[in-house]
């Protein structure tokens, strides 16, 4: 039986993060994490990221801001890739980090800049 919402989620994960990273967690799911990955794929990516209610570019800006505020470095790195795929520019990323410095504190911005630099280096994007 086909699950359209799940399939949409898989498609969105590919579009946001690329084939390798987008499906890594699904492929590597274990008995412990399989149901979690199923829910994330279906609802986070299929239901939310997969709709037109808010453009993906805007979702990327919102998501990065929230992740910076929470200090979730690993997720920041993942969503920097998505933001670039969704048309967020390097200049806009810098401005988000500067904005986070004021509203979330200097340490959040320092960590954010570190994350962005790491992703740029991995992707071969010039600073």
ABEGO torsion letter per residue (X at the ends): XBBAAAAAAAAAAAAAAEAAAAAAAAAABBAAAAAAAAAAAAAAAAAAAABAABBAAAAAAAAAAAAAAAGBAAAAAAAAAAAAAAGBBAAAAAAAAAAAAAAAEAAAAAAAAAAAAAAAAAAGBBX
